[in-house]
Amino acid sequence: MTDEIKNTVTDEPALIEVKPNIDPKKMPDEGKFRSFIERIERLEEEKRELGRDINEIYSEARGFGYNIQAMKRVIKLRQMDPATRSETEFEIDEYKKILGIE
C-alpha cells in the first residue's frame, strides 16, 4: 500500500510505503474470524427486531393512554438495585426541592 504525501522541500508529491502493523503469526483464522462476524451480525439483527417489538408495545400502551416517558422511567428504576434506586430517587427529590418544582 502506498500513500502520497508532499515533499516538504520541493512541495512535489512523494510516495511512501505504508506497512500494516500486523504480526502475520497473529492473523486470524479466516473461518473463525468469519464466524465471529456472522454471529455478531445475527445478534445485531435480533437486536433491531427486539427494538421494533418494544416500540410496538409502547405504541400499544400509548393507545391505552399510558405515558410512555413515565413508563420508560419506571423501567429504568426497576433495573436498578434497591439501594441505588433509593439514592437516585432521594437525589432527584432534593434537586426538585432546590428548583422549587415540588
ROLUM-612159 format. One line per 3 residues: number of its first residue (from 1); their letters; for each residue z, y, x of N, C-alpha, C. Coordinates in nm, 2 decimals. Layout:
% ROLUM-612159
NUM) a) Z:Y:X:Z:Y:X:Z:Y:X  ...
//
This chain:
% ROLUM-612159
1) mtd) 0.00:-0.12:0.08:0.00:0.00:0.00:0.00:0.12:0.09  -0.08:0.22:0.05:-0.09:0.34:0.13:-0.06:0.46:0.04  0.00:0.56:0.10:0.02:0.69:0.02:-0.04:0.80:0.10
4) eik) -0.09:0.90:0.03:-0.14:1.02:0.10:-0.04:1.13:0.11  -0.02:1.18:0.22:0.07:1.30:0.24:0.00:1.40:0.33  0.04:1.52:0.33:-0.02:1.63:0.41:0.04:1.63:0.55
7) ntv) -0.05:1.64:0.64:-0.01:1.66:0.78:0.05:1.80:0.79  0.17:1.81:0.84:0.24:1.94:0.84:0.18:2.04:0.94  0.11:1.99:1.04:0.05:2.07:1.14:-0.09:2.12:1.10
10) tde) -0.18:2.03:1.05:-0.31:2.07:1.01:-0.34:2.09:0.86  -0.24:2.05:0.78:-0.25:2.06:0.64:-0.36:1.97:0.58  -0.40:1.87:0.66:-0.50:1.77:0.62:-0.43:1.65:0.57
13) pal) -0.50:1.57:0.48:-0.44:1.45:0.44:-0.41:1.35:0.55  -0.30:1.29:0.55:-0.27:1.19:0.65:-0.22:1.06:0.57  -0.27:0.95:0.61:-0.24:0.83:0.55:-0.13:0.76:0.62
16) iev) -0.03:0.71:0.54:0.08:0.63:0.60:0.09:0.50:0.52  0.14:0.40:0.59:0.15:0.28:0.52:0.30:0.26:0.47  0.32:0.23:0.34:0.45:0.21:0.29:0.47:0.06:0.27
19) kpn) 0.58:0.01:0.34:0.61:-0.13:0.33:0.72:-0.15:0.23  0.71:-0.24:0.14:0.82:-0.27:0.05:0.94:-0.32:0.12  1.05:-0.28:0.07:1.18:-0.32:0.14:1.24:-0.44:0.07
22) idp) 1.16:-0.55:0.07:1.20:-0.68:0.00:1.19:-0.79:0.11  1.30:-0.86:0.12:1.30:-0.97:0.21:1.23:-1.09:0.14  1.12:-1.14:0.21:1.04:-1.25:0.14:1.13:-1.37:0.11
25) kkm) 1.23:-1.39:0.18:1.32:-1.50:0.15:1.40:-1.49:0.02  1.41:-1.36:-0.02:1.49:-1.33:-0.14:1.40:-1.30:-0.26  1.27:-1.33:-0.25:1.18:-1.31:-0.36:1.21:-1.41:-0.47
28) pde) 1.21:-1.37:-0.59:1.25:-1.46:-0.70:1.15:-1.57:-0.72  1.20:-1.68:-0.76:1.11:-1.79:-0.80:1.04:-1.74:-0.93  0.90:-1.75:-0.93:0.82:-1.70:-1.04:0.86:-1.75:-1.17
31) gkf) 0.89:-1.88:-1.18:0.92:-1.94:-1.31:1.06:-1.89:-1.36  1.15:-1.89:-1.27:1.29:-1.84:-1.31:1.28:-1.69:-1.35  1.21:-1.61:-1.27:1.20:-1.47:-1.30:1.14:-1.45:-1.44
34) rsf) 1.03:-1.52:-1.46:0.96:-1.51:-1.59:1.05:-1.55:-1.70  1.13:-1.65:-1.68:1.23:-1.70:-1.78:1.33:-1.59:-1.82  1.38:-1.52:-1.71:1.48:-1.42:-1.74:1.41:-1.30:-1.82
37) ier) 1.29:-1.26:-1.78:1.22:-1.16:-1.85:1.20:-1.20:-2.00  1.15:-1.32:-2.02:1.12:-1.36:-2.16:1.25:-1.37:-2.24  1.36:-1.42:-2.18:1.49:-1.42:-2.26:1.53:-1.28:-2.30
40) ier) 1.52:-1.19:-2.20:1.56:-1.05:-2.23:1.47:-0.99:-2.34  1.34:-1.02:-2.33:1.25:-0.97:-2.44:1.29:-1.02:-2.57  1.32:-1.15:-2.58:1.35:-1.21:-2.71:1.48:-1.15:-2.77
43) lee) 1.58:-1.13:-2.68:1.70:-1.07:-2.72:1.68:-0.92:-2.77  1.60:-0.85:-2.70:1.57:-0.71:-2.74:1.50:-0.71:-2.88  1.41:-0.81:-2.91:1.35:-0.81:-3.04:1.46:-0.85:-3.14
46) ekr) 1.55:-0.94:-3.11:1.65:-0.97:-3.20:1.74:-0.85:-3.23  1.77:-0.77:-3.13:1.85:-0.65:-3.14:1.78:-0.56:-3.24  1.65:-0.54:-3.22:1.57:-0.45:-3.31:1.58:-0.50:-3.46
49) elg) 1.57:-0.63:-3.47:1.58:-0.69:-3.61:1.71:-0.67:-3.67  1.82:-0.69:-3.59:1.95:-0.67:-3.64:1.97:-0.52:-3.67  1.92:-0.43:-3.59:1.93:-0.29:-3.63:1.86:-0.26:-3.76
52) rdi) 1.75:-0.32:-3.79:1.68:-0.30:-3.92:1.77:-0.35:-4.03  1.83:-0.47:-4.01:1.91:-0.53:-4.11:2.03:-0.44:-4.14  2.09:-0.39:-4.03:2.21:-0.30:-4.05:2.17:-0.17:-4.13
55) nei) 2.05:-0.12:-4.10:2.01:0.00:-4.17:1.98:-0.03:-4.32  1.94:-0.15:-4.34:1.92:-0.19:-4.48:2.05:-0.19:-4.56  2.15:-0.24:-4.49:2.28:-0.25:-4.56:2.34:-0.11:-4.58
58) yse) 2.32:-0.02:-4.48:2.36:0.12:-4.50:2.29:0.18:-4.62  2.16:0.16:-4.63:2.08:0.21:-4.74:2.13:0.16:-4.87  2.16:0.03:-4.88:2.22:-0.03:-5.00:2.35:0.03:-5.03
61) arg) 2.44:0.05:-4.94:2.57:0.12:-4.96:2.55:0.26:-5.01  2.45:0.33:-4.95:2.42:0.47:-4.99:2.38:0.47:-5.14  2.31:0.37:-5.18:2.26:0.36:-5.32:2.38:0.34:-5.41
64) fgy) 2.49:0.29:-5.36:2.61:0.28:-5.45:2.70:0.40:-5.43  2.66:0.50:-5.36:2.74:0.62:-5.35:2.83:0.63:-5.23  2.83:0.53:-5.14:2.92:0.54:-5.02:2.87:0.64:-4.92
67) niq) 2.97:0.70:-4.85:2.94:0.80:-4.75:2.92:0.72:-4.62  2.79:0.72:-4.57:2.76:0.64:-4.45:2.83:0.68:-4.33  2.84:0.81:-4.31:2.91:0.86:-4.19:3.06:0.81:-4.19
70) amk) 3.12:0.82:-4.30:3.26:0.77:-4.31:3.26:0.62:-4.28  3.17:0.55:-4.34:3.16:0.40:-4.31:3.15:0.37:-4.16  3.06:0.44:-4.09:3.04:0.42:-3.95:3.17:0.45:-3.87
73) rvi) 3.24:0.56:-3.92:3.37:0.59:-3.85:3.47:0.48:-3.87  3.48:0.43:-3.99:3.57:0.32:-4.02:3.54:0.20:-3.94  3.41:0.17:-3.92:3.37:0.05:-3.84:3.41:0.07:-3.70
76) klr) 3.39:0.19:-3.64:3.44:0.22:-3.50:3.59:0.20:-3.49  3.66:0.25:-3.59:3.81:0.24:-3.58:3.85:0.09:-3.59  3.78:0.01:-3.67:3.82:-0.13:-3.68:3.79:-0.20:-3.55
79) qmd) 3.69:-0.15:-3.47:3.66:-0.22:-3.35:3.76:-0.19:-3.24  3.84:-0.09:-3.26:3.94:-0.06:-3.15:4.06:-0.15:-3.17  4.13:-0.17:-3.05:4.26:-0.24:-3.06:4.36:-0.14:-3.13
82) pat) 4.46:-0.20:-3.20:4.55:-0.12:-3.28:4.62:0.00:-3.20  4.65:-0.02:-3.08:4.72:0.08:-3.00:4.62:0.20:-2.98  4.50:0.17:-2.94:4.40:0.27:-2.91:4.37:0.34:-3.04
85) rse) 4.35:0.27:-3.15:4.32:0.33:-3.28:4.43:0.43:-3.32  4.56:0.39:-3.30:4.67:0.47:-3.34:4.67:0.60:-3.26  4.65:0.58:-3.13:4.65:0.70:-3.04:4.53:0.79:-3.07
88) tef) 4.41:0.74:-3.10:4.30:0.82:-3.13:4.32:0.90:-3.26  4.37:0.83:-3.36:4.40:0.89:-3.49:4.50:1.01:-3.47  4.61:0.98:-3.39:4.71:1.08:-3.37:4.64:1.21:-3.30
91) eid) 4.56:1.18:-3.20:4.49:1.29:-3.13:4.40:1.37:-3.22  4.33:1.30:-3.30:4.24:1.37:-3.40:4.32:1.46:-3.49  4.43:1.40:-3.54:4.52:1.48:-3.63:4.57:1.61:-3.56
94) eyk) 4.61:1.59:-3.44:4.66:1.71:-3.36:4.55:1.81:-3.34  4.43:1.77:-3.31:4.32:1.86:-3.29:4.29:1.93:-3.42  4.29:1.86:-3.53:4.27:1.92:-3.66:4.37:2.03:-3.69
97) kil) 4.50:2.00:-3.66:4.61:2.10:-3.68:4.58:2.22:-3.60  4.54:2.20:-3.47:4.51:2.32:-3.38:4.40:2.41:-3.44  4.30:2.34:-3.50:4.19:2.42:-3.55:4.21:2.46:-3.70
100) gie) 4.33:2.43:-3.76:4.36:2.47:-3.89:4.28:2.40:-3.99  4.23:2.28:-3.96:4.15:2.20:-4.06:4.23:2.14:-4.17  4.36:2.10:-4.14:4.44:2.04:-4.24:4.52:2.14:-4.31
//
